[in-house]
Amino acid sequence: MKTSQKILSEITTLTREIEEDYPELQKYLGETRSTLPQGDNSNPQLDLESLENYRDELQNLIKKYKKEH
């Protein structure tokens, strides 16, 4: 089972890949964050599923872009 720290590391790597290799995709990063908690909650909790969903969205964004270009 992956820990949240491992998934956060993967998210960081994917985000860096987008920023360095696919800067034209940066405009979509804000849209993919829909899986992460937002709002006025002063102590938002990131559960493992939310992190995995966000990571998967980033991976899919890159895969789709590579396939189309």
PyMOL Python script that loads the backbone (N, CA, C, O; Angstrom):
from pymol import cmd

cmd.read_pdbstr("""\
ATOM      1  N   MET A   1       0.841  -1.194   0.000  1.00  0.00           N
ATOM      2  CA  MET A   1       0.000   0.000   0.000  1.00  0.00           C
ATOM      3  C   MET A   1       0.878   1.247   0.000  1.00  0.00           C
ATOM      4  O   MET A   1       1.829   1.350   0.774  1.00  0.00           O
ATOM      5  N   LYS A   2       0.552   2.175  -0.863  1.00  0.00           N
ATOM      6  CA  LYS A   2       1.337   3.387  -0.964  1.00  0.00           C
ATOM      7  C   LYS A   2       0.955   4.354   0.147  1.00  0.00           C
ATOM      8  O   LYS A   2      -0.211   4.489   0.516  1.00  0.00           O
ATOM      9  N   THR A   3       1.960   5.008   0.656  1.00  0.00           N
ATOM     10  CA  THR A   3       1.705   6.015   1.675  1.00  0.00           C
ATOM     11  C   THR A   3       1.376   7.345   1.005  1.00  0.00           C
ATOM     12  O   THR A   3       1.671   7.556  -0.172  1.00  0.00           O
ATOM     13  N   SER A   4       0.774   8.216   1.761  1.00  0.00           N
ATOM     14  CA  SER A   4       0.439   9.523   1.212  1.00  0.00           C
ATOM     15  C   SER A   4       1.714  10.280   0.839  1.00  0.00           C
ATOM     16  O   SER A   4       1.705  11.050  -0.122  1.00  0.00           O
ATOM     17  N   GLN A   5       2.801  10.080   1.568  1.00  0.00           N
ATOM     18  CA  GLN A   5       4.062  10.742   1.257  1.00  0.00           C
ATOM     19  C   GLN A   5       4.583  10.309  -0.116  1.00  0.00           C
ATOM     20  O   GLN A   5       5.080  11.133  -0.884  1.00  0.00           O
ATOM     21  N   LYS A   6       4.469   9.033  -0.416  1.00  0.00           N
ATOM     22  CA  LYS A   6       4.903   8.499  -1.714  1.00  0.00           C
ATOM     23  C   LYS A   6       4.065   9.111  -2.841  1.00  0.00           C
ATOM     24  O   LYS A   6       4.602   9.505  -3.877  1.00  0.00           O
ATOM     25  N   ILE A   7       2.762   9.188  -2.636  1.00  0.00           N
ATOM     26  CA  ILE A   7       1.873   9.753  -3.657  1.00  0.00           C
ATOM     27  C   ILE A   7       2.144  11.244  -3.839  1.00  0.00           C
ATOM     28  O   ILE A   7       2.134  11.741  -4.965  1.00  0.00           O
ATOM     29  N   LEU A   8       2.385  11.956  -2.748  1.00  0.00           N
ATOM     30  CA  LEU A   8       2.727  13.376  -2.850  1.00  0.00           C
ATOM     31  C   LEU A   8       4.018  13.572  -3.643  1.00  0.00           C
ATOM     32  O   LEU A   8       4.139  14.524  -4.415  1.00  0.00           O
ATOM     33  N   SER A   9       4.963  12.689  -3.455  1.00  0.00           N
ATOM     34  CA  SER A   9       6.205  12.737  -4.213  1.00  0.00           C
ATOM     35  C   SER A   9       5.936  12.519  -5.705  1.00  0.00           C
ATOM     36  O   SER A   9       6.524  13.198  -6.547  1.00  0.00           O
ATOM     37  N   GLU A  10       5.061  11.586  -6.028  1.00  0.00           N
ATOM     38  CA  GLU A  10       4.694  11.331  -7.416  1.00  0.00           C
ATOM     39  C   GLU A  10       3.994  12.544  -8.022  1.00  0.00           C
ATOM     40  O   GLU A  10       4.245  12.896  -9.175  1.00  0.00           O
ATOM     41  N   ILE A  11       3.122  13.181  -7.255  1.00  0.00           N
ATOM     42  CA  ILE A  11       2.418  14.378  -7.718  1.00  0.00           C
ATOM     43  C   ILE A  11       3.425  15.494  -8.005  1.00  0.00           C
ATOM     44  O   ILE A  11       3.309  16.194  -9.011  1.00  0.00           O
ATOM     45  N   THR A  12       4.396  15.656  -7.134  1.00  0.00           N
ATOM     46  CA  THR A  12       5.430  16.665  -7.332  1.00  0.00           C
ATOM     47  C   THR A  12       6.223  16.392  -8.599  1.00  0.00           C
ATOM     48  O   THR A  12       6.511  17.310  -9.366  1.00  0.00           O
ATOM     49  N   THR A  13       6.572  15.143  -8.817  1.00  0.00           N
ATOM     50  CA  THR A  13       7.319  14.756 -10.014  1.00  0.00           C
ATOM     51  C   THR A  13       6.510  15.029 -11.279  1.00  0.00           C
ATOM     52  O   THR A  13       7.040  15.560 -12.256  1.00  0.00           O
ATOM     53  N   LEU A  14       5.242  14.671 -11.261  1.00  0.00           N
ATOM     54  CA  LEU A  14       4.382  14.896 -12.421  1.00  0.00           C
ATOM     55  C   LEU A  14       4.193  16.384 -12.691  1.00  0.00           C
ATOM     56  O   LEU A  14       4.214  16.821 -13.842  1.00  0.00           O
ATOM     57  N   THR A  15       4.012  17.149 -11.639  1.00  0.00           N
ATOM     58  CA  THR A  15       3.843  18.594 -11.788  1.00  0.00           C
ATOM     59  C   THR A  15       5.104  19.212 -12.372  1.00  0.00           C
ATOM     60  O   THR A  15       5.027  20.068 -13.253  1.00  0.00           O
ATOM     61  N   ARG A  16       6.252  18.787 -11.892  1.00  0.00           N
ATOM     62  CA  ARG A  16       7.523  19.284 -12.421  1.00  0.00           C
ATOM     63  C   ARG A  16       7.683  18.890 -13.893  1.00  0.00           C
ATOM     64  O   ARG A  16       8.153  19.689 -14.702  1.00  0.00           O
ATOM     65  N   GLU A  17       7.298  17.680 -14.233  1.00  0.00           N
ATOM     66  CA  GLU A  17       7.366  17.234 -15.626  1.00  0.00           C
ATOM     67  C   GLU A  17       6.502  18.122 -16.523  1.00  0.00           C
ATOM     68  O   GLU A  17       6.922  18.513 -17.612  1.00  0.00           O
ATOM     69  N   ILE A  18       5.313  18.428 -16.063  1.00  0.00           N
ATOM     70  CA  ILE A  18       4.425  19.306 -16.835  1.00  0.00           C
ATOM     71  C   ILE A  18       5.062  20.682 -16.992  1.00  0.00           C
ATOM     72  O   ILE A  18       5.078  21.236 -18.091  1.00  0.00           O
ATOM     73  N   GLU A  19       5.581  21.230 -15.912  1.00  0.00           N
ATOM     74  CA  GLU A  19       6.171  22.568 -15.960  1.00  0.00           C
ATOM     75  C   GLU A  19       7.383  22.629 -16.878  1.00  0.00           C
ATOM     76  O   GLU A  19       7.572  23.618 -17.587  1.00  0.00           O
ATOM     77  N   GLU A  20       8.209  21.583 -16.875  1.00  0.00           N
ATOM     78  CA  GLU A  20       9.449  21.606 -17.649  1.00  0.00           C
ATOM     79  C   GLU A  20       9.277  21.107 -19.081  1.00  0.00           C
ATOM     80  O   GLU A  20       9.863  21.670 -20.006  1.00  0.00           O
ATOM     81  N   ASP A  21       8.481  20.058 -19.273  1.00  0.00           N
ATOM     82  CA  ASP A  21       8.378  19.422 -20.583  1.00  0.00           C
ATOM     83  C   ASP A  21       7.125  19.790 -21.368  1.00  0.00           C
ATOM     84  O   ASP A  21       7.116  19.719 -22.597  1.00  0.00           O
ATOM     85  N   TYR A  22       6.084  20.177 -20.671  1.00  0.00           N
ATOM     86  CA  TYR A  22       4.802  20.475 -21.323  1.00  0.00           C
ATOM     87  C   TYR A  22       4.199  21.755 -20.734  1.00  0.00           C
ATOM     88  O   TYR A  22       3.100  21.719 -20.181  1.00  0.00           O
ATOM     89  N   PRO A  23       4.902  22.876 -20.848  1.00  0.00           N
ATOM     90  CA  PRO A  23       4.413  24.115 -20.213  1.00  0.00           C
ATOM     91  C   PRO A  23       3.034  24.541 -20.705  1.00  0.00           C
ATOM     92  O   PRO A  23       2.307  25.241 -20.000  1.00  0.00           O
ATOM     93  N   GLU A  24       2.675  24.116 -21.922  1.00  0.00           N
ATOM     94  CA  GLU A  24       1.355  24.466 -22.448  1.00  0.00           C
ATOM     95  C   GLU A  24       0.233  23.793 -21.660  1.00  0.00           C
ATOM     96  O   GLU A  24      -0.928  24.180 -21.794  1.00  0.00           O
ATOM     97  N   LEU A  25       0.557  22.797 -20.845  1.00  0.00           N
ATOM     98  CA  LEU A  25      -0.457  22.109 -20.042  1.00  0.00           C
ATOM     99  C   LEU A  25      -0.660  22.753 -18.668  1.00  0.00           C
ATOM    100  O   LEU A  25      -1.593  22.394 -17.950  1.00  0.00           O
ATOM    101  N   GLN A  26       0.189  23.684 -18.306  1.00  0.00           N
ATOM    102  CA  GLN A  26       0.085  24.301 -16.987  1.00  0.00           C
ATOM    103  C   GLN A  26      -1.274  24.941 -16.730  1.00  0.00           C
ATOM    104  O   GLN A  26      -1.750  24.997 -15.597  1.00  0.00           O
ATOM    105  N   LYS A  27      -1.880  25.418 -17.799  1.00  0.00           N
ATOM    106  CA  LYS A  27      -3.188  26.062 -17.628  1.00  0.00           C
ATOM    107  C   LYS A  27      -4.238  25.084 -17.108  1.00  0.00           C
ATOM    108  O   LYS A  27      -5.259  25.510 -16.568  1.00  0.00           O
ATOM    109  N   TYR A  28      -4.002  23.784 -17.261  1.00  0.00           N
ATOM    110  CA  TYR A  28      -4.943  22.774 -16.786  1.00  0.00           C
ATOM    111  C   TYR A  28      -4.688  22.319 -15.355  1.00  0.00           C
ATOM    112  O   TYR A  28      -5.509  21.603 -14.782  1.00  0.00           O
ATOM    113  N   LEU A  29      -3.582  22.717 -14.778  1.00  0.00           N
ATOM    114  CA  LEU A  29      -3.273  22.273 -13.422  1.00  0.00           C
ATOM    115  C   LEU A  29      -4.320  22.744 -12.422  1.00  0.00           C
ATOM    116  O   LEU A  29      -4.685  21.994 -11.517  1.00  0.00           O
ATOM    117  N   GLY A  30      -4.803  23.956 -12.565  1.00  0.00           N
ATOM    118  CA  GLY A  30      -5.831  24.454 -11.664  1.00  0.00           C
ATOM    119  C   GLY A  30      -7.124  23.673 -11.775  1.00  0.00           C
ATOM    120  O   GLY A  30      -7.824  23.479 -10.782  1.00  0.00           O
ATOM    121  N   GLU A  31      -7.442  23.228 -12.969  1.00  0.00           N
ATOM    122  CA  GLU A  31      -8.672  22.471 -13.186  1.00  0.00           C
ATOM    123  C   GLU A  31      -8.576  21.075 -12.582  1.00  0.00           C
ATOM    124  O   GLU A  31      -9.572  20.551 -12.085  1.00  0.00           O
ATOM    125  N   THR A  32      -7.402  20.471 -12.616  1.00  0.00           N
ATOM    126  CA  THR A  32      -7.274  19.111 -12.093  1.00  0.00           C
ATOM    127  C   THR A  32      -7.282  19.082 -10.574  1.00  0.00           C
ATOM    128  O   THR A  32      -7.468  18.023  -9.975  1.00  0.00           O
ATOM    129  N   ARG A  33      -7.085  20.213  -9.957  1.00  0.00           N
ATOM    130  CA  ARG A  33      -7.071  20.240  -8.494  1.00  0.00           C
ATOM    131  C   ARG A  33      -8.462  20.081  -7.885  1.00  0.00           C
ATOM    132  O   ARG A  33      -8.618  20.197  -6.670  1.00  0.00           O
ATOM    133  N   SER A  34      -9.452  19.821  -8.694  1.00  0.00           N
ATOM    134  CA  SER A  34     -10.817  19.654  -8.200  1.00  0.00           C
ATOM    135  C   SER A  34     -10.937  18.475  -7.246  1.00  0.00           C
ATOM    136  O   SER A  34     -11.894  18.407  -6.474  1.00  0.00           O
ATOM    137  N   THR A  35     -10.004  17.561  -7.281  1.00  0.00           N
ATOM    138  CA  THR A  35     -10.065  16.402  -6.393  1.00  0.00           C
ATOM    139  C   THR A  35      -9.546  16.715  -5.000  1.00  0.00           C
ATOM    140  O   THR A  35      -9.767  15.940  -4.069  1.00  0.00           O
ATOM    141  N   LEU A  36      -8.858  17.842  -4.846  1.00  0.00           N
ATOM    142  CA  LEU A  36      -8.299  18.185  -3.554  1.00  0.00           C
ATOM    143  C   LEU A  36      -9.281  19.038  -2.766  1.00  0.00           C
ATOM    144  O   LEU A  36     -10.061  19.788  -3.352  1.00  0.00           O
ATOM    145  N   PRO A  37      -9.250  18.928  -1.447  1.00  0.00           N
ATOM    146  CA  PRO A  37     -10.181  19.708  -0.628  1.00  0.00           C
ATOM    147  C   PRO A  37      -9.961  21.204  -0.803  1.00  0.00           C
ATOM    148  O   PRO A  37      -8.830  21.676  -0.918  1.00  0.00           O
ATOM    149  N   GLN A  38     -11.056  21.927  -0.820  1.00  0.00           N
ATOM    150  CA  GLN A  38     -11.002  23.369  -0.957  1.00  0.00           C
ATOM    151  C   GLN A  38     -12.025  23.964  -0.007  1.00  0.00           C
ATOM    152  O   GLN A  38     -12.781  23.254   0.657  1.00  0.00           O
ATOM    153  N   GLY A  39     -12.027  25.281   0.039  1.00  0.00           N
ATOM    154  CA  GLY A  39     -13.056  25.940   0.824  1.00  0.00           C
ATOM    155  C   GLY A  39     -12.512  26.567   2.079  1.00  0.00           C
ATOM    156  O   GLY A  39     -11.309  26.790   2.215  1.00  0.00           O
ATOM    157  N   ASP A  40     -13.426  26.851   3.004  1.00  0.00           N
ATOM    158  CA  ASP A  40     -13.079  27.581   4.210  1.00  0.00           C
ATOM    159  C   ASP A  40     -12.635  26.684   5.359  1.00  0.00           C
ATOM    160  O   ASP A  40     -12.339  27.178   6.447  1.00  0.00           O
ATOM    161  N   ASN A  41     -12.585  25.411   5.141  1.00  0.00           N
ATOM    162  CA  ASN A  41     -12.176  24.495   6.189  1.00  0.00           C
ATOM    163  C   ASN A  41     -10.762  24.843   6.634  1.00  0.00           C
ATOM    164  O   ASN A  41      -9.832  24.792   5.830  1.00  0.00           O
ATOM    165  N   SER A  42     -10.590  25.195   7.904  1.00  0.00           N
ATOM    166  CA  SER A  42      -9.282  25.614   8.393  1.00  0.00           C
ATOM    167  C   SER A  42      -8.314  24.447   8.544  1.00  0.00           C
ATOM    168  O   SER A  42      -7.112  24.666   8.691  1.00  0.00           O
ATOM    169  N   ASN A  43      -8.808  23.221   8.511  1.00  0.00           N
ATOM    170  CA  ASN A  43      -7.952  22.054   8.647  1.00  0.00           C
ATOM    171  C   ASN A  43      -8.382  20.987   7.645  1.00  0.00           C
ATOM    172  O   ASN A  43      -8.892  19.939   8.040  1.00  0.00           O
ATOM    173  N   PRO A  44      -8.183  21.244   6.360  1.00  0.00           N
ATOM    174  CA  PRO A  44      -8.624  20.259   5.365  1.00  0.00           C
ATOM    175  C   PRO A  44      -7.817  18.973   5.465  1.00  0.00           C
ATOM    176  O   PRO A  44      -6.609  19.005   5.696  1.00  0.00           O
ATOM    177  N   GLN A  45      -8.480  17.863   5.294  1.00  0.00           N
ATOM    178  CA  GLN A  45      -7.833  16.561   5.359  1.00  0.00           C
ATOM    179  C   GLN A  45      -7.713  15.981   3.963  1.00  0.00           C
ATOM    180  O   GLN A  45      -8.700  15.870   3.236  1.00  0.00           O
ATOM    181  N   LEU A  46      -6.509  15.616   3.601  1.00  0.00           N
ATOM    182  CA  LEU A  46      -6.285  14.947   2.325  1.00  0.00           C
ATOM    183  C   LEU A  46      -6.260  13.458   2.600  1.00  0.00           C
ATOM    184  O   LEU A  46      -5.380  12.956   3.299  1.00  0.00           O
ATOM    185  N   ASP A  47      -7.219  12.770   2.053  1.00  0.00           N
ATOM    186  CA  ASP A  47      -7.188  11.335   2.235  1.00  0.00           C
ATOM    187  C   ASP A  47      -6.429  10.694   1.085  1.00  0.00           C
ATOM    188  O   ASP A  47      -6.195  11.327   0.055  1.00  0.00           O
ATOM    189  N   LEU A  48      -6.055   9.465   1.260  1.00  0.00           N
ATOM    190  CA  LEU A  48      -5.265   8.745   0.276  1.00  0.00           C
ATOM    191  C   LEU A  48      -5.976   8.677  -1.064  1.00  0.00           C
ATOM    192  O   LEU A  48      -5.338   8.807  -2.109  1.00  0.00           O
ATOM    193  N   GLU A  49      -7.265   8.478  -1.050  1.00  0.00           N
ATOM    194  CA  GLU A  49      -8.029   8.391  -2.291  1.00  0.00           C
ATOM    195  C   GLU A  49      -7.982   9.704  -3.075  1.00  0.00           C
ATOM    196  O   GLU A  49      -7.834   9.686  -4.297  1.00  0.00           O
ATOM    197  N   SER A  50      -8.105  10.830  -2.393  1.00  0.00           N
ATOM    198  CA  SER A  50      -8.041  12.133  -3.063  1.00  0.00           C
ATOM    199  C   SER A  50      -6.676  12.354  -3.706  1.00  0.00           C
ATOM    200  O   SER A  50      -6.582  12.852  -4.828  1.00  0.00           O
ATOM    201  N   LEU A  51      -5.634  11.984  -2.994  1.00  0.00           N
ATOM    202  CA  LEU A  51      -4.289  12.118  -3.536  1.00  0.00           C
ATOM    203  C   LEU A  51      -4.096  11.225  -4.757  1.00  0.00           C
ATOM    204  O   LEU A  51      -3.520  11.646  -5.760  1.00  0.00           O
ATOM    205  N   GLU A  52      -4.575  10.006  -4.661  1.00  0.00           N
ATOM    206  CA  GLU A  52      -4.466   9.075  -5.785  1.00  0.00           C
ATOM    207  C   GLU A  52      -5.240   9.589  -6.997  1.00  0.00           C
ATOM    208  O   GLU A  52      -4.771   9.474  -8.129  1.00  0.00           O
ATOM    209  N   ASN A  53      -6.416  10.151  -6.763  1.00  0.00           N
ATOM    210  CA  ASN A  53      -7.222  10.700  -7.857  1.00  0.00           C
ATOM    211  C   ASN A  53      -6.505  11.851  -8.553  1.00  0.00           C
ATOM    212  O   ASN A  53      -6.499  11.938  -9.781  1.00  0.00           O
ATOM    213  N   TYR A  54      -5.905  12.729  -7.763  1.00  0.00           N
ATOM    214  CA  TYR A  54      -5.183  13.866  -8.324  1.00  0.00           C
ATOM    215  C   TYR A  54      -3.969  13.390  -9.120  1.00  0.00           C
ATOM    216  O   TYR A  54      -3.716  13.880 -10.221  1.00  0.00           O
ATOM    217  N   ARG A  55      -3.226  12.446  -8.572  1.00  0.00           N
ATOM    218  CA  ARG A  55      -2.078  11.877  -9.279  1.00  0.00           C
ATOM    219  C   ARG A  55      -2.514  11.254 -10.606  1.00  0.00           C
ATOM    220  O   ARG A  55      -1.875  11.456 -11.638  1.00  0.00           O
ATOM    221  N   ASP A  56      -3.600  10.502 -10.561  1.00  0.00           N
ATOM    222  CA  ASP A  56      -4.111   9.853 -11.768  1.00  0.00           C
ATOM    223  C   ASP A  56      -4.538  10.875 -12.824  1.00  0.00           C
ATOM    224  O   ASP A  56      -4.322  10.663 -14.017  1.00  0.00           O
ATOM    225  N   GLU A  57      -5.140  11.977 -12.386  1.00  0.00           N
ATOM    226  CA  GLU A  57      -5.543  13.023 -13.330  1.00  0.00           C
ATOM    227  C   GLU A  57      -4.326  13.633 -14.008  1.00  0.00           C
ATOM    228  O   GLU A  57      -4.354  13.900 -15.209  1.00  0.00           O
ATOM    229  N   LEU A  58      -3.263  13.854 -13.250  1.00  0.00           N
ATOM    230  CA  LEU A  58      -2.045  14.402 -13.838  1.00  0.00           C
ATOM    231  C   LEU A  58      -1.433  13.423 -14.839  1.00  0.00           C
ATOM    232  O   LEU A  58      -1.003  13.817 -15.923  1.00  0.00           O
ATOM    233  N   GLN A  59      -1.399  12.155 -14.469  1.00  0.00           N
ATOM    234  CA  GLN A  59      -0.864  11.136 -15.374  1.00  0.00           C
ATOM    235  C   GLN A  59      -1.681  11.072 -16.661  1.00  0.00           C
ATOM    236  O   GLN A  59      -1.119  10.990 -17.753  1.00  0.00           O
ATOM    237  N   ASN A  60      -2.973  11.109 -16.536  1.00  0.00           N
ATOM    238  CA  ASN A  60      -3.854  11.057 -17.711  1.00  0.00           C
ATOM    239  C   ASN A  60      -3.690  12.291 -18.592  1.00  0.00           C
ATOM    240  O   ASN A  60      -3.741  12.192 -19.818  1.00  0.00           O
ATOM    241  N   LEU A  61      -3.496  13.439 -17.979  1.00  0.00           N
ATOM    242  CA  LEU A  61      -3.286  14.669 -18.730  1.00  0.00           C
ATOM    243  C   LEU A  61      -2.039  14.544 -19.605  1.00  0.00           C
ATOM    244  O   LEU A  61      -2.062  14.915 -20.779  1.00  0.00           O
ATOM    245  N   ILE A  62      -0.968  14.030 -19.043  1.00  0.00           N
ATOM    246  CA  ILE A  62       0.281  13.856 -19.790  1.00  0.00           C
ATOM    247  C   ILE A  62       0.116  12.806 -20.882  1.00  0.00           C
ATOM    248  O   ILE A  62       0.538  13.017 -22.019  1.00  0.00           O
ATOM    249  N   LYS A  63      -0.489  11.686 -20.542  1.00  0.00           N
ATOM    250  CA  LYS A  63      -0.686  10.616 -21.529  1.00  0.00           C
ATOM    251  C   LYS A  63      -1.519  11.099 -22.713  1.00  0.00           C
ATOM    252  O   LYS A  63      -1.185  10.835 -23.868  1.00  0.00           O
ATOM    253  N   LYS A  64      -2.592  11.801 -22.417  1.00  0.00           N
ATOM    254  CA  LYS A  64      -3.476  12.300 -23.481  1.00  0.00           C
ATOM    255  C   LYS A  64      -2.727  13.284 -24.368  1.00  0.00           C
ATOM    256  O   LYS A  64      -2.860  13.253 -25.591  1.00  0.00           O
ATOM    257  N   TYR A  65      -1.952  14.144 -23.758  1.00  0.00           N
ATOM    258  CA  TYR A  65      -1.202  15.120 -24.546  1.00  0.00           C
ATOM    259  C   TYR A  65      -0.188  14.416 -25.445  1.00  0.00           C
ATOM    260  O   TYR A  65      -0.081  14.741 -26.628  1.00  0.00           O
ATOM    261  N   LYS A  66       0.545  13.470 -24.905  1.00  0.00           N
ATOM    262  CA  LYS A  66       1.539  12.726 -25.696  1.00  0.00           C
ATOM    263  C   LYS A  66       0.884  12.002 -26.868  1.00  0.00           C
ATOM    264  O   LYS A  66       1.428  11.975 -27.972  1.00  0.00           O
ATOM    265  N   LYS A  67      -0.261  11.428 -26.628  1.00  0.00           N
ATOM    266  CA  LYS A  67      -0.966  10.688 -27.672  1.00  0.00           C
ATOM    267  C   LYS A  67      -1.429  11.611 -28.804  1.00  0.00           C
ATOM    268  O   LYS A  67      -1.374  11.239 -29.976  1.00  0.00           O
ATOM    269  N   GLU A  68      -1.876  12.795 -28.452  1.00  0.00           N
ATOM    270  CA  GLU A  68      -2.419  13.732 -29.433  1.00  0.00           C
ATOM    271  C   GLU A  68      -1.342  14.550 -30.134  1.00  0.00           C
ATOM    272  O   GLU A  68      -1.599  15.137 -31.185  1.00  0.00           O
ATOM    273  N   HIS A  69      -0.147  14.597 -29.568  1.00  0.00           N
ATOM    274  CA  HIS A  69       0.913  15.431 -30.168  1.00  0.00           C
ATOM    275  C   HIS A  69       2.086  14.572 -30.458  1.00  0.00           C
ATOM    276  O   HIS A  69       3.096  15.059 -30.966  1.00  0.00           O
TER     277      HIS A  69
END
""", "prot")
cmd.dss("prot")
cmd.show_as("cartoon", "prot")
cmd.util.cbc("prot")
cmd.orient("prot")
